[in-house]
Amino acid sequence: MERRLFKTGNSVVLSLPKEILDGLGLADGENVSLELDRQKKRVILTPGEKPLAVAGVDEDFAHQVNEFIEHYRPALEELAK
């Protein structure tokens, strides 16, 4: 898939299509890590770490919820439609 870079202010931007974002489990506003492979002239994009627990939520419970979501993701996505 080929994409075009474009200028916004003082930055050059690359838009990512929805199917790529969905495949990586990313959404608008999330952090990613970028690495440069100079030998192969490519950029490697990796989703950033997402905290499982939020303030006031038990970490074990947060892990259980995350496992449930990962296991039932296809069904949950269908229900969300």
C-alpha angles and dihedrals in degrees: 000000000000122000132186123233117226136189123246114176107311094338135083112225134204116197117214119214120240094248091057092047091047091048090054094041091241132145136184112294097022123129123248134185120233125200129182119222099198095183094056094031095232139125120229116210118198126180112251122244113277116210110237097202128051126200110295096016120111110245094224090052090049090053091050092050091048092051090049091051093048092048095047099032096121092051092044091050091051091050090051092060 
